[in-house]
Amino acid sequence: MNRQVNYIISAHLLLATLTAGVLFFKNISSTEFLPENEEAFCGTVSPTAAVLSETAVKGKTLFMSRCASCHSLFKDGTGPGLFGFEDRGSWADRNKLYEWIKNPSEFMKKDPYTRELQKQYGSMMTGFPDITRDEVDAIADYITQAGEQRGY
Ligand code: HEC
């Protein structure tokens, strides 16, 4: 009789542990491991914003390989979150943006805004002397369209 009770209790404990385990892993796999800009989006997305343009897809690849080690789109990290960057500093002028990305330390000498940023973030952006204008344009497209996808 006693052994039977023990057996039933153990079986229930085992079942509870398994269920908790399954729920735990299900939860992790559905949220934790998605990259920041691919998080499940729960609002309505307009059809035009749902898909990245061909250029923006190239931009995304470039962004991931060259910029994402320091920049996210929507959160500050080693460098500022880049969504909306064209409203800041002198980045509405695309020529200035090319100059900056090619050689940040040189650009900073004549630009108080980026000197201020550097003080704030306490580290120096790497230069990309070989980056082309098309590549910078593609990255900028990606940043804008990723924001649109989020409904910004
Ligand atoms: C090694 C880290 C690092 C990498 C890699 C990097 N950045 Fe930065 N970026 C920074 C930091 C830090 C700042 C802030 C200024 C400073 O301290 O140099 C910055 C600033 C900027 C700004 C100005 C942001 C604002 O809010 O005005 C832009 C635009 C930018 N980066 C674009 C890029 C792009 C595009 C790439 C990839 C081609 C890139 N960065 C790669 C670290 C980095």
Residues whose N, C-alpha, C, O or C-beta is under 5 A from the ligand:
A	BS01	HEC	R66 C67 C70 T78 G79 P80 G81 F85 R88 G89 T114 L117 Q118 Y121 S123 M124 M125 T126 I139
